[in-house]
Every structure is written in structure tokens, then in C-alpha cells.
Amino acid sequence: MLRAAGHRVHAPDLAASGADARRLRDAPTFADYSRPLLDAVRALPGGERAVLVGHSLGGMSVALAAEELPERVAAAVFVAAFMPDCASPRPSVIDKLPWLDWMDSVRDEEHAPPSVKLGPELMRRKFYQLSPEEDFTLAQSLVRMGSSYVDDMRRRPPFSEARYGAARKVYVVCGEDLAIVEAYQRRMIADCPVEEVREIAGADHMAMFSAPAALAGHLADVANTYA
């Protein structure tokens, strides 16, 4: 939809995720995990800036890109995503979430980095409850062990006011999210001021599937405003 509206779109799979061939052990740190995004931002032609969009844990990768490459970031958009502040340790925004029951997920706390493979019942009931069945089925085929990298992020200093903190931020609230619930999304907004808040009342956690046209409309508006 965004390409049809004339926007250039690049959606890299992060390391050891989606179709990326690496294994989790090949991405031991959060910077390793986020490398495909960082490399894409660094590869922008001279002088160009991008609107970065992060969903769920991807909000932390967008924050890292804004911290490391602020001159390349026109705006940072958080869609039902973790959005850290500059006063707390980096993973505190993950730690503070009143986390849901992992249900049928498989967890591995013995190997580094600690990881989890989301179970189909959890995904359907908490992440995809309003999304089309075909999108849920495809998502199941791509599920892999993944990490939130909280231990690694805890060893890093908080994000800086001068770099990440200065980035123009937009938050897209997903009103029917049962994973990062609306109240927690708004708590993050209160802790980290943004340029604007946009809302999709009928979106579950996976807004790109449950409300694709609404999400695309918001992203196109943001790109036209900030890029």
C-alpha cells in the first residue's frame, strides 16, 4: 500500500528472525540482532533520512538506530512497540510490562541469549485475535526461537537525550492489543514525549494484519509530514 502511494519501502528481517538465515547464537547481542536495520540506514544515499517504523520489540531497534545514526532518522514511529525513555536502563520498558502468561510457548533460560518460541495458542489469543486466519497461519510457519536481549541491553547506558531523545517520535496506539495493552502503550508515551499520538481503535497487536489500510494511512501521513 505504501509503495502504491509512491513511498520507497524497505523491511529487512532482523538477525535470526523471519527469513534471515542466521541462528540465534549468531546474534548474541542486541546490536547484532539489529544489524540489518542499522546497515540499511547507513546505506542511505548521502543526505537522505528515513522514517523508521518499529513494531513490538522492533521499537528497541528503532531506538538504537536513532541513537547511533540520528542524522539519518527523519522520524521514529512506534506501532504497538516498546518505546524506551532516556532516564531508565534500556530494558526497563520491557521489564515493567505486566507480561502475559507464556501459555504454550517454549522457553530456554539456559543458553545465551535467553530465548522463547511463541506458542500457537498464545499467538492466536493475544497477538492475532483480530487478524485474518491466513496471516496467523503464515506467521506460525515463520516462528523461531527469539530473544528480547534484556541482559545485553542492561549492560549498556540509557539512551541519550542528545541523540535518541532528540529524534521526532510518533506512537501508533493499537486499541485491542492484548500483548502490549493500550494502558501500557500510553504509559510509555507519558514517560517519553512524542510529536504526536495516532490511534487504531480496532487493531490487535499485529496491526499490519488486523488493520492494514488504517496503518498504511497513518504511516503515509507521517512520511509526508516528517520525511
ChimeraX commands (.cxc) that place a marker at each C-alpha (Angstrom):
marker #1 position 0.00,0.00,0.00 radius 0.5
marker #1 position 2.82,2.41,0.83 radius 0.5
marker #1 position 4.64,1.61,-2.40 radius 0.5
marker #1 position 1.41,2.16,-4.32 radius 0.5
marker #1 position 1.24,5.60,-2.71 radius 0.5
marker #1 position 4.70,6.40,-4.06 radius 0.5
marker #1 position 6.84,5.70,-1.00 radius 0.5
marker #1 position 10.06,3.71,-1.01 radius 0.5
marker #1 position 9.77,0.87,1.49 radius 0.5
marker #1 position 12.41,-1.47,2.88 radius 0.5
marker #1 position 11.51,-4.05,5.53 radius 0.5
marker #1 position 14.62,-6.02,6.49 radius 0.5
marker #1 position 14.29,-9.15,8.61 radius 0.5
marker #1 position 16.40,-8.65,11.70 radius 0.5
marker #1 position 19.12,-11.17,12.52 radius 0.5
marker #1 position 17.92,-14.72,13.27 radius 0.5
marker #1 position 14.32,-13.64,12.60 radius 0.5
marker #1 position 11.82,-14.26,9.84 radius 0.5
marker #1 position 13.62,-15.37,6.69 radius 0.5
marker #1 position 17.09,-14.34,7.93 radius 0.5
marker #1 position 19.30,-17.44,7.74 radius 0.5
marker #1 position 21.33,-16.79,10.88 radius 0.5
marker #1 position 20.74,-18.73,14.07 radius 0.5
marker #1 position 20.17,-17.05,17.40 radius 0.5
marker #1 position 23.67,-17.98,18.53 radius 0.5
marker #1 position 24.98,-15.94,15.57 radius 0.5
marker #1 position 23.34,-12.82,17.07 radius 0.5
marker #1 position 24.46,-12.83,20.72 radius 0.5
marker #1 position 23.87,-9.09,21.32 radius 0.5
marker #1 position 21.04,-6.71,20.61 radius 0.5
marker #1 position 23.30,-4.75,18.25 radius 0.5
marker #1 position 23.91,-7.98,16.30 radius 0.5
marker #1 position 20.17,-8.61,16.17 radius 0.5
marker #1 position 19.52,-5.06,14.93 radius 0.5
marker #1 position 22.39,-5.05,12.42 radius 0.5
marker #1 position 20.22,-5.43,9.28 radius 0.5
marker #1 position 18.33,-2.24,10.21 radius 0.5
marker #1 position 21.48,-0.34,11.13 radius 0.5
marker #1 position 23.14,-1.39,7.88 radius 0.5
marker #1 position 20.10,-0.31,5.85 radius 0.5
marker #1 position 20.10,3.12,7.49 radius 0.5
marker #1 position 23.85,3.52,6.96 radius 0.5
marker #1 position 23.40,2.61,3.29 radius 0.5
marker #1 position 21.05,5.53,2.59 radius 0.5
marker #1 position 22.37,7.82,-0.15 radius 0.5
marker #1 position 24.19,10.86,1.17 radius 0.5
marker #1 position 21.94,13.38,2.86 radius 0.5
marker #1 position 18.83,11.18,2.81 radius 0.5
marker #1 position 16.93,10.43,6.00 radius 0.5
marker #1 position 14.43,7.68,6.67 radius 0.5
marker #1 position 11.24,7.34,8.64 radius 0.5
marker #1 position 11.89,4.26,10.78 radius 0.5
marker #1 position 8.96,2.11,11.87 radius 0.5
marker #1 position 9.26,-0.34,14.74 radius 0.5
marker #1 position 6.66,-2.85,15.88 radius 0.5
marker #1 position 6.72,-4.68,19.22 radius 0.5
marker #1 position 10.38,-5.41,20.14 radius 0.5
marker #1 position 11.32,-3.62,16.91 radius 0.5
marker #1 position 10.78,-0.36,18.76 radius 0.5
marker #1 position 14.03,-1.03,20.61 radius 0.5
marker #1 position 15.87,-1.49,17.30 radius 0.5
marker #1 position 14.46,1.80,16.02 radius 0.5
marker #1 position 15.63,3.47,19.24 radius 0.5
marker #1 position 19.11,2.00,18.74 radius 0.5
marker #1 position 19.24,3.29,15.16 radius 0.5
marker #1 position 18.19,6.77,16.32 radius 0.5
marker #1 position 20.88,6.65,19.00 radius 0.5
marker #1 position 23.67,5.53,16.66 radius 0.5
marker #1 position 22.63,7.34,13.47 radius 0.5
marker #1 position 20.49,10.34,14.48 radius 0.5
marker #1 position 21.43,12.33,11.39 radius 0.5
marker #1 position 19.83,9.63,9.19 radius 0.5
marker #1 position 16.50,9.44,11.04 radius 0.5
marker #1 position 13.69,11.78,9.94 radius 0.5
marker #1 position 11.26,10.28,12.45 radius 0.5
marker #1 position 10.86,7.19,14.60 radius 0.5
marker #1 position 7.44,5.55,14.55 radius 0.5
marker #1 position 6.42,3.05,17.22 radius 0.5
marker #1 position 3.49,0.76,16.37 radius 0.5
marker #1 position 2.33,-1.09,19.49 radius 0.5
marker #1 position 6.05,-1.12,20.22 radius 0.5
marker #1 position 8.39,-0.81,23.15 radius 0.5
marker #1 position 9.48,2.83,23.32 radius 0.5
marker #1 position 12.27,3.45,25.86 radius 0.5
marker #1 position 12.87,6.71,27.68 radius 0.5
marker #1 position 16.23,8.36,28.36 radius 0.5
marker #1 position 16.12,8.24,32.16 radius 0.5
marker #1 position 15.96,4.49,32.75 radius 0.5
marker #1 position 18.10,1.49,31.84 radius 0.5
marker #1 position 17.40,0.45,28.27 radius 0.5
marker #1 position 15.42,-2.73,29.01 radius 0.5
marker #1 position 13.29,-1.25,31.79 radius 0.5
marker #1 position 10.48,-0.59,29.32 radius 0.5
marker #1 position 10.39,-4.36,28.70 radius 0.5
marker #1 position 10.88,-5.31,32.35 radius 0.5
marker #1 position 7.98,-3.10,33.51 radius 0.5
marker #1 position 5.40,-4.62,31.16 radius 0.5
marker #1 position 2.80,-6.61,33.15 radius 0.5
marker #1 position 3.70,-9.57,31.00 radius 0.5
marker #1 position 1.19,-12.12,29.90 radius 0.5
marker #1 position 1.18,-15.83,30.63 radius 0.5
marker #1 position 3.53,-17.53,28.18 radius 0.5
marker #1 position 0.93,-20.30,27.83 radius 0.5
marker #1 position 2.16,-22.89,25.31 radius 0.5
marker #1 position 5.41,-21.11,24.45 radius 0.5
marker #1 position 8.79,-22.84,24.78 radius 0.5
marker #1 position 11.42,-21.00,26.84 radius 0.5
marker #1 position 15.18,-21.54,27.07 radius 0.5
marker #1 position 16.86,-19.77,30.00 radius 0.5
marker #1 position 19.98,-21.96,30.00 radius 0.5
marker #1 position 21.67,-20.73,26.83 radius 0.5
marker #1 position 22.76,-17.22,25.91 radius 0.5
marker #1 position 20.88,-15.18,25.00 radius 0.5
marker #1 position 17.79,-16.42,26.89 radius 0.5
marker #1 position 15.07,-17.08,24.36 radius 0.5
marker #1 position 11.47,-18.08,23.76 radius 0.5
marker #1 position 9.48,-19.61,20.92 radius 0.5
marker #1 position 5.94,-18.27,20.97 radius 0.5
marker #1 position 3.26,-20.94,21.08 radius 0.5
marker #1 position 0.34,-21.01,18.63 radius 0.5
marker #1 position -2.30,-20.66,21.36 radius 0.5
marker #1 position -0.58,-17.58,22.80 radius 0.5
marker #1 position -0.19,-16.08,19.34 radius 0.5
marker #1 position -3.81,-16.61,18.35 radius 0.5
marker #1 position -5.33,-15.43,21.65 radius 0.5
marker #1 position -3.05,-12.49,22.50 radius 0.5
marker #1 position -1.32,-11.34,19.29 radius 0.5
marker #1 position -3.55,-12.25,16.32 radius 0.5
marker #1 position -7.03,-12.41,17.86 radius 0.5
marker #1 position -8.46,-9.97,15.26 radius 0.5
marker #1 position -6.16,-10.84,12.35 radius 0.5
marker #1 position -7.15,-12.98,9.34 radius 0.5
marker #1 position -6.59,-16.71,9.70 radius 0.5
marker #1 position -4.27,-16.84,6.69 radius 0.5
marker #1 position -1.92,-14.29,8.24 radius 0.5
marker #1 position -1.87,-16.21,11.51 radius 0.5
marker #1 position -1.10,-19.43,9.63 radius 0.5
marker #1 position 1.78,-17.79,7.76 radius 0.5
marker #1 position 3.13,-16.32,10.99 radius 0.5
marker #1 position 3.18,-19.75,12.61 radius 0.5
marker #1 position 5.38,-21.05,9.79 radius 0.5
marker #1 position 7.95,-18.32,10.50 radius 0.5
marker #1 position 8.10,-18.62,14.29 radius 0.5
marker #1 position 11.60,-19.23,15.67 radius 0.5
marker #1 position 13.37,-19.02,18.99 radius 0.5
marker #1 position 13.92,-15.34,19.71 radius 0.5
marker #1 position 15.32,-13.16,22.47 radius 0.5
marker #1 position 14.44,-9.79,23.97 radius 0.5
marker #1 position 18.13,-9.28,24.86 radius 0.5
marker #1 position 17.35,-7.66,28.20 radius 0.5
marker #1 position 20.60,-8.89,29.80 radius 0.5
marker #1 position 22.70,-7.44,27.00 radius 0.5
marker #1 position 20.81,-4.14,26.97 radius 0.5
marker #1 position 21.18,-3.85,30.74 radius 0.5
marker #1 position 24.94,-3.58,30.25 radius 0.5
marker #1 position 24.55,-0.50,28.02 radius 0.5
marker #1 position 23.96,3.07,29.22 radius 0.5
marker #1 position 20.49,4.61,28.87 radius 0.5
marker #1 position 19.65,6.15,25.52 radius 0.5
marker #1 position 20.87,9.74,25.36 radius 0.5
marker #1 position 18.75,12.87,25.29 radius 0.5
marker #1 position 21.03,14.38,22.63 radius 0.5
marker #1 position 20.66,11.53,20.14 radius 0.5
marker #1 position 17.70,9.17,20.53 radius 0.5
marker #1 position 15.97,11.64,22.81 radius 0.5
marker #1 position 16.09,14.34,20.14 radius 0.5
marker #1 position 14.50,12.17,17.43 radius 0.5
marker #1 position 10.99,13.11,16.37 radius 0.5
marker #1 position 8.74,10.32,17.56 radius 0.5
marker #1 position 5.24,9.20,16.65 radius 0.5
marker #1 position 3.36,6.49,18.54 radius 0.5
marker #1 position 0.57,4.46,16.94 radius 0.5
marker #1 position -1.67,3.07,19.67 radius 0.5
marker #1 position -3.39,-0.23,18.88 radius 0.5
marker #1 position -6.56,-0.26,20.93 radius 0.5
marker #1 position -7.24,-4.02,21.00 radius 0.5
marker #1 position -3.66,-5.14,21.65 radius 0.5
marker #1 position -3.70,-7.91,24.28 radius 0.5
marker #1 position 0.10,-8.28,24.39 radius 0.5
marker #1 position 1.33,-4.70,24.91 radius 0.5
marker #1 position -2.01,-3.46,26.17 radius 0.5
marker #1 position -3.27,0.05,25.44 radius 0.5
marker #1 position -2.76,1.24,29.02 radius 0.5
marker #1 position 0.91,0.28,28.85 radius 0.5
marker #1 position 1.33,1.90,25.43 radius 0.5
marker #1 position 0.02,5.14,26.93 radius 0.5
marker #1 position 2.30,4.78,29.95 radius 0.5
marker #1 position 5.30,4.65,27.61 radius 0.5
marker #1 position 4.03,7.75,25.83 radius 0.5
marker #1 position 3.76,9.56,29.16 radius 0.5
marker #1 position 7.36,8.60,30.01 radius 0.5
marker #1 position 8.79,9.56,26.61 radius 0.5
marker #1 position 7.15,12.60,24.97 radius 0.5
marker #1 position 6.31,12.25,21.29 radius 0.5
marker #1 position 5.43,14.63,18.46 radius 0.5
marker #1 position 2.04,13.03,18.05 radius 0.5
marker #1 position -0.07,10.04,19.01 radius 0.5
marker #1 position -2.14,8.24,16.41 radius 0.5
marker #1 position -4.72,5.58,17.19 radius 0.5
marker #1 position -6.17,2.50,15.52 radius 0.5
marker #1 position -9.06,1.53,17.76 radius 0.5
marker #1 position -9.75,-1.86,16.19 radius 0.5
marker #1 position -6.20,-3.16,15.81 radius 0.5
marker #1 position -4.77,-6.11,17.71 radius 0.5
marker #1 position -1.03,-6.39,18.33 radius 0.5
marker #1 position -0.46,-7.20,14.65 radius 0.5
marker #1 position -1.91,-4.01,13.18 radius 0.5
marker #1 position -0.37,-4.72,9.79 radius 0.5
marker #1 position -2.78,-7.67,9.50 radius 0.5
marker #1 position -5.81,-6.62,11.56 radius 0.5
marker #1 position -5.96,-3.03,10.24 radius 0.5
marker #1 position -3.60,-2.77,7.24 radius 0.5
marker #1 position -5.31,0.13,5.46 radius 0.5
marker #1 position -5.52,2.24,8.62 radius 0.5
marker #1 position -1.89,1.57,9.48 radius 0.5
marker #1 position -0.71,2.33,5.95 radius 0.5
marker #1 position -2.66,5.58,6.01 radius 0.5
marker #1 position -1.01,6.67,9.24 radius 0.5
marker #1 position 2.47,5.75,8.01 radius 0.5
marker #1 position 1.95,7.60,4.72 radius 0.5
marker #1 position 0.81,10.70,6.62 radius 0.5
marker #1 position 3.85,10.50,8.91 radius 0.5
marker #1 position 6.20,10.11,5.95 radius 0.5
marker #1 position 4.63,13.09,4.18 radius 0.5
marker #1 position 4.92,15.18,7.35 radius 0.5
marker #1 position 8.42,14.35,8.56 radius 0.5
marker #1 position 10.46,12.99,5.66 radius 0.5
marker link #1:1,2 radius 0.2
marker link #1:2,3 radius 0.2
marker link #1:3,4 radius 0.2
marker link #1:4,5 radius 0.2
marker link #1:5,6 radius 0.2
marker link #1:6,7 radius 0.2
marker link #1:7,8 radius 0.2
marker link #1:8,9 radius 0.2
marker link #1:9,10 radius 0.2
marker link #1:10,11 radius 0.2
marker link #1:11,12 radius 0.2
marker link #1:12,13 radius 0.2
marker link #1:13,14 radius 0.2
marker link #1:14,15 radius 0.2
marker link #1:15,16 radius 0.2
marker link #1:16,17 radius 0.2
marker link #1:17,18 radius 0.2
marker link #1:18,19 radius 0.2
marker link #1:19,20 radius 0.2
marker link #1:20,21 radius 0.2
marker link #1:21,22 radius 0.2
marker link #1:22,23 radius 0.2
marker link #1:23,24 radius 0.2
marker link #1:24,25 radius 0.2
marker link #1:25,26 radius 0.2
marker link #1:26,27 radius 0.2
marker link #1:27,28 radius 0.2
marker link #1:28,29 radius 0.2
marker link #1:29,30 radius 0.2
marker link #1:30,31 radius 0.2
marker link #1:31,32 radius 0.2
marker link #1:32,33 radius 0.2
marker link #1:33,34 radius 0.2
marker link #1:34,35 radius 0.2
marker link #1:35,36 radius 0.2
marker link #1:36,37 radius 0.2
marker link #1:37,38 radius 0.2
marker link #1:38,39 radius 0.2
marker link #1:39,40 radius 0.2
marker link #1:40,41 radius 0.2
marker link #1:41,42 radius 0.2
marker link #1:42,43 radius 0.2
marker link #1:43,44 radius 0.2
marker link #1:44,45 radius 0.2
marker link #1:45,46 radius 0.2
marker link #1:46,47 radius 0.2
marker link #1:47,48 radius 0.2
marker link #1:48,49 radius 0.2
marker link #1:49,50 radius 0.2
marker link #1:50,51 radius 0.2
marker link #1:51,52 radius 0.2
marker link #1:52,53 radius 0.2
marker link #1:53,54 radius 0.2
marker link #1:54,55 radius 0.2
marker link #1:55,56 radius 0.2
marker link #1:56,57 radius 0.2
marker link #1:57,58 radius 0.2
marker link #1:58,59 radius 0.2
marker link #1:59,60 radius 0.2
marker link #1:60,61 radius 0.2
marker link #1:61,62 radius 0.2
marker link #1:62,63 radius 0.2
marker link #1:63,64 radius 0.2
marker link #1:64,65 radius 0.2
marker link #1:65,66 radius 0.2
marker link #1:66,67 radius 0.2
marker link #1:67,68 radius 0.2
marker link #1:68,69 radius 0.2
marker link #1:69,70 radius 0.2
marker link #1:70,71 radius 0.2
marker link #1:71,72 radius 0.2
marker link #1:72,73 radius 0.2
marker link #1:73,74 radius 0.2
marker link #1:74,75 radius 0.2
marker link #1:75,76 radius 0.2
marker link #1:76,77 radius 0.2
marker link #1:77,78 radius 0.2
marker link #1:78,79 radius 0.2
marker link #1:79,80 radius 0.2
marker link #1:80,81 radius 0.2
marker link #1:81,82 radius 0.2
marker link #1:82,83 radius 0.2
marker link #1:83,84 radius 0.2
marker link #1:84,85 radius 0.2
marker link #1:85,86 radius 0.2
marker link #1:86,87 radius 0.2
marker link #1:87,88 radius 0.2
marker link #1:88,89 radius 0.2
marker link #1:89,90 radius 0.2
marker link #1:90,91 radius 0.2
marker link #1:91,92 radius 0.2
marker link #1:92,93 radius 0.2
marker link #1:93,94 radius 0.2
marker link #1:94,95 radius 0.2
marker link #1:95,96 radius 0.2
marker link #1:96,97 radius 0.2
marker link #1:97,98 radius 0.2
marker link #1:98,99 radius 0.2
marker link #1:99,100 radius 0.2
marker link #1:100,101 radius 0.2
marker link #1:101,102 radius 0.2
marker link #1:102,103 radius 0.2
marker link #1:103,104 radius 0.2
marker link #1:104,105 radius 0.2
marker link #1:105,106 radius 0.2
marker link #1:106,107 radius 0.2
marker link #1:107,108 radius 0.2
marker link #1:108,109 radius 0.2
marker link #1:109,110 radius 0.2
marker link #1:110,111 radius 0.2
marker link #1:111,112 radius 0.2
marker link #1:112,113 radius 0.2
marker link #1:113,114 radius 0.2
marker link #1:114,115 radius 0.2
marker link #1:115,116 radius 0.2
marker link #1:116,117 radius 0.2
marker link #1:117,118 radius 0.2
marker link #1:118,119 radius 0.2
marker link #1:119,120 radius 0.2
marker link #1:120,121 radius 0.2
marker link #1:121,122 radius 0.2
marker link #1:122,123 radius 0.2
marker link #1:123,124 radius 0.2
marker link #1:124,125 radius 0.2
marker link #1:125,126 radius 0.2
marker link #1:126,127 radius 0.2
marker link #1:127,128 radius 0.2
marker link #1:128,129 radius 0.2
marker link #1:129,130 radius 0.2
marker link #1:130,131 radius 0.2
marker link #1:131,132 radius 0.2
marker link #1:132,133 radius 0.2
marker link #1:133,134 radius 0.2
marker link #1:134,135 radius 0.2
marker link #1:135,136 radius 0.2
marker link #1:136,137 radius 0.2
marker link #1:137,138 radius 0.2
marker link #1:138,139 radius 0.2
marker link #1:139,140 radius 0.2
marker link #1:140,141 radius 0.2
marker link #1:141,142 radius 0.2
marker link #1:142,143 radius 0.2
marker link #1:143,144 radius 0.2
marker link #1:144,145 radius 0.2
marker link #1:145,146 radius 0.2
marker link #1:146,147 radius 0.2
marker link #1:147,148 radius 0.2
marker link #1:148,149 radius 0.2
marker link #1:149,150 radius 0.2
marker link #1:150,151 radius 0.2
marker link #1:151,152 radius 0.2
marker link #1:152,153 radius 0.2
marker link #1:153,154 radius 0.2
marker link #1:154,155 radius 0.2
marker link #1:155,156 radius 0.2
marker link #1:156,157 radius 0.2
marker link #1:157,158 radius 0.2
marker link #1:158,159 radius 0.2
marker link #1:159,160 radius 0.2
marker link #1:160,161 radius 0.2
marker link #1:161,162 radius 0.2
marker link #1:162,163 radius 0.2
marker link #1:163,164 radius 0.2
marker link #1:164,165 radius 0.2
marker link #1:165,166 radius 0.2
marker link #1:166,167 radius 0.2
marker link #1:167,168 radius 0.2
marker link #1:168,169 radius 0.2
marker link #1:169,170 radius 0.2
marker link #1:170,171 radius 0.2
marker link #1:171,172 radius 0.2
marker link #1:172,173 radius 0.2
marker link #1:173,174 radius 0.2
marker link #1:174,175 radius 0.2
marker link #1:175,176 radius 0.2
marker link #1:176,177 radius 0.2
marker link #1:177,178 radius 0.2
marker link #1:178,179 radius 0.2
marker link #1:179,180 radius 0.2
marker link #1:180,181 radius 0.2
marker link #1:181,182 radius 0.2
marker link #1:182,183 radius 0.2
marker link #1:183,184 radius 0.2
marker link #1:184,185 radius 0.2
marker link #1:185,186 radius 0.2
marker link #1:186,187 radius 0.2
marker link #1:187,188 radius 0.2
marker link #1:188,189 radius 0.2
marker link #1:189,190 radius 0.2
marker link #1:190,191 radius 0.2
marker link #1:191,192 radius 0.2
marker link #1:192,193 radius 0.2
marker link #1:193,194 radius 0.2
marker link #1:194,195 radius 0.2
marker link #1:195,196 radius 0.2
marker link #1:196,197 radius 0.2
marker link #1:197,198 radius 0.2
marker link #1:198,199 radius 0.2
marker link #1:199,200 radius 0.2
marker link #1:200,201 radius 0.2
marker link #1:201,202 radius 0.2
marker link #1:202,203 radius 0.2
marker link #1:203,204 radius 0.2
marker link #1:204,205 radius 0.2
marker link #1:205,206 radius 0.2
marker link #1:206,207 radius 0.2
marker link #1:207,208 radius 0.2
marker link #1:208,209 radius 0.2
marker link #1:209,210 radius 0.2
marker link #1:210,211 radius 0.2
marker link #1:211,212 radius 0.2
marker link #1:212,213 radius 0.2
marker link #1:213,214 radius 0.2
marker link #1:214,215 radius 0.2
marker link #1:215,216 radius 0.2
marker link #1:216,217 radius 0.2
marker link #1:217,218 radius 0.2
marker link #1:218,219 radius 0.2
marker link #1:219,220 radius 0.2
marker link #1:220,221 radius 0.2
marker link #1:221,222 radius 0.2
marker link #1:222,223 radius 0.2
marker link #1:223,224 radius 0.2
marker link #1:224,225 radius 0.2
marker link #1:225,226 radius 0.2
marker link #1:226,227 radius 0.2
view
